[in-house]
Amino acid sequence: MPISRPEQVTHFLTKLGERFQYPATIHIFGGSAILWLGGHRHTADIDYTASPASAALRETISQIGAELGLDLEESSPAEFMPLPAGADSRHELIGTFGKIQAYLFDPYSIAVMKIDRAFETDMEDVGVLLSAGRIDLKSLEQAIEDVAVRYDEPVKLRRNFDEFKRGLTQ
């Protein structure tokens, strides 16, 4: 089922908090994070990372996803590319659901990943982050450069960012 409302993310987290009785942390990123922040688009899944990454937590998440008809994708943003300096300090608390602490992943990391991929919807998502005041262009440029110097595709990342900035002036 496509995810088109922030309430779907909240409902998933509420169910998770009701069922999983151990302390855990979950970070939401990708299109569902943009949706949570006020973006108006559909996304196919809820991207998340969780700790501890236990079999019990994965099984509970999988069961809830099946019951709610949601595609839930576990991954770690740091596996895709280096994260901007200070990423861990910029996660934003969504709330506490039972013993689950839920966060939106660092908005600068989300923006860098989306600029790297550079689909049209990704560029729109970065625009949502800017207009919602979750990121600013100067700090994003610093984050892009910080990642680029440690990344295996710095030219592509910088080129995509330049294209994004050109789109802002049109």
Sequence and secondary structure as in RCSB ss.txt:
>XXXX:A:sequence
MPISRPEQVTHFLTKLGERFQYPATIHIFGGSAILWLGGHRHTADIDYTASPASAALRETISQIGAELGLDLEES
SPAEFMPLPAGADSRHELIGTFGKIQAYLFDPYSIAVMKIDRAFETDMEDVGVLLSAGRIDLKSLEQAIEDVAVR
YDEPVKLRRNFDEFKRGLTQ
>XXXX:A:secstr
  B SHHHHHHHHHHHHHH  S EEEEEETHHHHHHTT    BSEEEEEEES  HHHHHHHHHHHHHHT EEEE 
 HHHHS   TTGGG  EEEEEETTEEEEE  HHHHHHHHHHH  HHHHHHHHHHHHTTSS HHHHHHHHHHHHTT
SS HHHHHHHHHHHHHHH  
